Structure formats: structure tokens, C-alpha cells
């Protein structure tokens, strides 16, 4: 028997920075206040990474092709974005939370979950959350919203409903009463395609979704259907995953027989880069430095590295890795080992951080990642890594 989330005596706080990238830009340039500002690729084929609430009034939203944003709001101001500055502010807020919270999870560059279970015995969770929010706004200058409830799901939806710059508490036992009147689009993981299919089925509110038999949803949507049913019934027992600041990831391959086959070496290198880039996106991380490593048959080892703009796009990283390999492989000797490393990692959801990529590239990455998560990392790969 699955118990509703209210059966568990948990207290979960979700903190969500409002229009984070834009808010940082407003701190840096006060002249942007009150204007429709968009962060993203400046070309017509670019993608909106973040937008101000003034731009949202025109229907502009994150993930939208830039050409469509221009059609909806011809007067929008497009900024390229500065991931280094965003990372700096994210780190500042992370440090404030780490100094205050008993345990927290950094879900992305601008979202945090805090486990406040048991705190009501000493100080009210809601009062404590208000004080933390005030400290974050005072020390960072950025607006932030929060949701407080018994689990991650309800707290995240609550924070979304509290925006902009607001607070919401959903008392234990009130979870379904809170979410049932809402549109199914408010449930995390229900994207445009799923929403369209649900709407075609006549399912537009969370209440109606919750009343559909789980088996029927599983038949129509697979495992995602079960997940949707659980969320529609406010069931979410995911734990808070303690934050750890991983600074690099790497992989390497040692050959049983040393090789001079450059085509083989480059193909293996491309496969490594593609695998690591997927790991980055899966961890919601971005890299700012790539390093390629070669060890020759005489055990002499050499590396080449390059600082880059924050990214997790395997296509861009493959091109960089190839360039570094060509600079590195000068001796034309047998190679014993080849490797690649991504470092200077920061937390950041790549799907909302595409400053230079096109809408087509974004869609391709999302589709490939979905296939890999469902069928394994080898289910689909780029041709150059085969």
C-alpha cells in the first residue's frame, strides 16, 4: 500500500531564484529594470535561456526559439549571458545556505532543497525559512521564492505558485487540495508533448489526472505514466541528496596493444567526450575547461587543455577535443593511453543555459539524452564516435 505524502512527518523547503540570469543582469545594470530582457543566443536560430517578467507578459519563455521571442515582443533586449557571473552568485547563495541549513541539495544553479525535518521542535520551519530567505536577499540582492511542504514535489510546485518573489507553505494533509485544481502542466516532467496528449484525452487538471487508473496511464505513457499518477496524488518520497561540489570528471583508455591508428584514436576520444558530456547534463553540470591526455609507448605523458565558455554540449566539446588532440599528437609514436577531462565544473541545467546553441541542437540533445536514460548510454551515439 502506498501512503500519501502527508503520512510522513517531513519538512522540505524548496528555494528557487526568480528569473536568475536576468536578475543578475539587473544587479549589474539598473537601466534594464522594467524592460523586456532575454538571455540567450543572439542569432535568430538561438534559444531563450531566461527572460524577465516584462518579457513573459508577451508570452516569451525559456526554451523558446529566439526568432519566436522577437515576433512576440519586437522590443526585447537580448543579452548573451555571462555564466561566470551567474556561477559566482550561485556559489554565494550556496555558501549562505550551507552556513544555515542542517542538510541541503543543490538541484541546479538556481534551485535548492532543504531538509528541515524536526526543526519545528525548536523553531517553526516557516519562520526559519522566512529568515533564511531574507538573509539571501539581503546578502545577494537577488529575489527568491520558496515553497514549504512535506515533500520535494509539493514544495517545488509551491515555490512556482509563489513567484515572483513570494512564499508559500502547504500544511501536512493539504497536498492534494493544493495541487488538484492546478493545470497538469504545473507538474514537473510533464512537457509540451505529454500535455498535448493529456489534453486530447480530456485531462487538463491534476484532479482529473489523479482519478485515472495507474494501469491506464502506464499503458499510454509507460513508466512515466506511473510517475505522473504518483505526482497527481502528491506521492513523492525522494530524499534530499546532500550537496557535494564535484570539480572535475574524466575518463581514459589504456590499450592492450599500443597503436598509431589516428582514426581509431580520434573515434575513441569522441566517444569519451560524448559519454562525459552526457554525464555533465545528467548531473546538471557545466564545464569551463577541457583537457586531452596522451601517453606514448615509452610512458612519456603529455596534456593539452583549453579554458572555454561554460557548456555541456558534446558537439562543441568534440570539436575542441579534436583540436587539442591535433596539437598534442606531434611525435607520431605508438600510443599507450588516451584520456579526456572536464574541469572547473559548476552547477547549471544545460537545457536552460544555451547561450549559443540553436533550437535544433537543443532538441537533438534532449531527444538523445531521453533515449540514453531509457535504453542506456550506448543506445544512441553520434556517428563520429563510432
N, C-alpha and C positions, 0 to 999 in steps of 0.2 A: 504493500500500500504506500503510495506517495503522499506525504503530508504537505499541506500548503506551507508556504514560506513563513507564515505568521506563527507556525508551531515551534519555530526555533527562536531562542532568545538572543538574537544577534542585533548589532547596531552597525550599519555600514554607511559611511559617508562618501559621496561622490563629489569631487571638486572638478569643475570644468571652466577653464578660462574662456571668456567671451570673445569670439572673433579674434583669436590670439594674435595671429600675424598682423592683422590690421591694427589691433590695439597697441602693439609695439611700435608700429609706424606712426601712430598718433602721438605717442610719447616723444618720438624723435622729431616730429614736425607738427606742431599745433595747428598750422594752417590747413591741415587736412580734416579737421573736425567739422562734422556736419555735411561732408561731401561724400558722394558715392565712390568709394575706393575699392579697388580689386587688386589682389595679389596673384600673380601668375605669369605665364609666358606672354610676352608682348605681341607675338605674331597672331594672326587670325586663327591659326591652327593650334594655338596654345590652349591651356586648360586653366580654369579659375581654381586657385588653391584656397583662397579665403576672400571674404568680402565684408564690407561694413554693413550695418543695419540699414543705412540710407540706400545702399545698392540693392539690398534684399527686398525693399519695398517695390522695386521694379520687377521682381521675380528672379533676380540673379542669385545663384547659389554655388557652393563649392562643387567641383567636378564638372561644371558646365563648360562646353567649348567657348573659348573667348569670343568667337565671331557671334555666337548667340547672345552673349552678355552685351556686346556692342549694339546689337539690334534692339534689345530690351531697354538699354539705357545708353544712348549715344554719348552722353556726357561723362561716362565713368572715367576715373583716373586709374590707369593701370601701372602698378609698381612691380618691378621684377622680383623683389623679395630678398631678404638677407638672412639666410639660415643661421649664420654665425651669431647674429644678434638675437634671433629667436631662441637659439640654444642657450645663450648666456642668461636670458630672462627665465627660461625653463629651469636652468640649474639653480638660479637664485630662489625660485619658489620651492624647488625640491629640497633645498637646504633648510628653508623655513619649516616645511612640513616635517622633515627628518628631526628637527630640533624640538618639535612639539608632539608628534604622534607616536603612540606606542608601537604601531605597525602600519605600514602603508605599501601600496603597489602603484608604480608609475605605469599607467596603461598606455600613454602616448606622451608626446611632447607637451600637451596641454590638458591632460586628464589624469586624475589620481583617485584611488580608492583607499579609504582608511578604515581599519577595524577598530571600532570604539566599544566593542562588546564589554560589558561590565563597568563601564565608566559612569553609568547612571547611579551606581552605589556611592560615588564620590562627588561628582559634579554632573549636572544634566548634560547629556550628549548634544542637545540642540544648542544650549547656551555655550558649550565649549566650541562647537562648530562655528557659531557666530563670531566668537572671539578670534578663532584662527583665521576666518575669512577677513576680518577687519585688519588683522596683522599683515596678511598677504597684500591687501590693497594698500595699506599704509607704506609698507617697505618696498613694494614693486611699482606702485602707481597703476596697476592693471585691474580691470574689472573681472570679477569671478563669481560664478553662481554655484550653488550646491543643492544636492538632494540627500535627505537622510531617511533611511528606512531599514528594514530587516535584511535586505539582500542587495546585491550589485545591480540587478535588473531594474528594480523599482527606484533605486537611488539615481541611476543614470537617467531614466525617463523623467524623474522628478526634477533633476537639475535642468534638463532640456525644457521642461514646462516653466521653470522658474526664470529662464532667460528672458531679457538680458539683465544681468547684474542683480539676481534675486536669490531667494532662499525658499526651500520647501521641505517640510517634514511630513512623511506618511506614517502615521502611527501604526503599531503592530495590529494586525487584523483588518486594516483598511486597504490592503494592497489591491485586491480585485475591484473594490468600489472606486479606487482611484484610476486604474487603467482601463476598465471595461468601457467607459464612454468614449475613449480616445480612438482615433483612426489607427488601423493596423499598421500604417506607415510609421507610427511612433515606436514600434517595436524594433530594437536593434537587430540587424541581419535581414530585415525584410526590405529588399531593394526594389527598384522600379519594375523589373520583370515579374517578381513574385507578387508585388502589389497589384499589378495589372491582371495577373491570373486570378488572384483572390477576388478582385473587383468583378471580374467576369463571372465568378461563382456566386456573386451577391454578398461577399464577405467584405465589409468596409469598416466595421468596428471591432475592437478587441473582444467585446462581449460575444458577438456572433462567432468569432473565431474560437473562443473558449468552449462553445457549445457543440462544435463539430467533433465527432468521434475521432480519437487519435489515430485509429487504424485507417480511416478515410484520408486524413491528412498525410499519413505515411505512404499510402498508395499513390497519392497525387504528387507528393514532393519528396519522397524518400525520407532519409533520416532527418532532413531539415524540417519535415512536417511534424515529427515528434517534438523537435526543439521548439517550433512555433506554438504547438499546443501547450507545452510546459510554460512558456513565457506568457501566453494568453491567460494562463491560470496562476500567474505570479509565482511559479515554482523556479527557484534558482538557488542552488546550494554551492555555487562556485566559491572557493576560499579566496582570501586575499593572498596574493603571491608576493612575498617580501621583496622589496626592491633591491636589485644589485646592479651596479654600474659597470657593465662589461665594456672594456675599452677596445678590444680587437677580436677578430675571428680569422682563422687561417686554415689552410689545408695544403698538403704536399703529397707527392707520389715518388717513391723510390723504385727504380726499375730493377728487375731481376737480371736483365741483360742491358748494359749501357747502350745508348742509342744516339745516332746522329741524324735520325729522321725528323727533319724540321716540321714537316706537315703533321706528323704524329704528335710532336711536342706541342705545337700550337693548338691542335684539336683537344688534347688533354687539358691544356691551360684554359681554353674556352669553356670546357665542361666544369672545371673547378670554379671559374668565375661565376658561371650561371648558377651553380649549386649554392655558393656563398651569398650571392645576391638574393636568392630566394630565402635563405635563412635570415638575411637582414630584414626583408619585408615581413617575414613571418614573426620576427622578434620586434617589429615596429622600430627598426633602427635605420640610421643613415650613416654613410661613411664619408670621410673627408680626405682619406689618404689610401692609396693602393701601392702595394709592394710586390714585385715579382722576384723570385729567388731561383738560382740555378746552381747546382753542384756538379762539377765535372768528375770524370773518372779518376782523376788524381786527387780528389777530395777538396780541391780548392772551391770555395763557395763565394758567390757574388750576388748582390742585390741591386735593384733599381727601384726607386719609389717616386711618387708624384703626389703633391697636395692638389686637391680638386674641390670643386663646389660640392656641397652635401648632396648625395644621391644614393639610390638603391636600384637603379636601372641597369640590368645586366647588359643591355645593348651598349650603353655608354661605357660601362666598366670593361667590357670585352675589347672595345676599340683601344682603350687606354692600356690594357694588359698587353695587347699585341704590339703597341708602340714601345712599351718598356722592354718586352722580350727582344725586339729587333735591335734596341740599343745595347742590350745585355749580351746577347749571343754573338760575340765577335770572334771567338777563338776557333770555332768550327771543330771542337773536340767532342769526343763521346760524352754524353750527359748521363749522370747517375741519378739525379733528383731534380724535380721541378716543383715549385710551390707558389702560392699567392696568399697575400694577407691584406685584409681591410682593417684599418685602424682609425683612431680619432672618431670613434662612434658616438652618436648622440641619439637620444630617443626621438622618434618622429615617424608618424604614419605616412608612408610614401604616397598612398592614394590621395592624400590631401596636400602633398608637398611638391607637386610637379610644376616647377617654375619654367622649365624649358621644353618639356615633352609635349607631344601633340595628343589630342584626344584619342587618335587611333592607337598610339603607342600605349597610352594609359589603359585602354580597353583590352589590348592584347595582353599586357602584363596581368591584369585582373583575371582574364579568362585562363591564362596559363597557370596562374597560382591556384585557382579554384580546382583545376584538373589535378595538379600535383598534390594538393591537400587531400583529394578524394581517392586518387589512384596511386599515389607515390611520386617521388621526385623524378623518376625515370620515365614516367608515363608520357611526358611531352618535353622535348628539348629543342633548342634552336639548331638549325642544320649545321652551322659552323662548328658545333661541339661534338658532332657525330664522327 
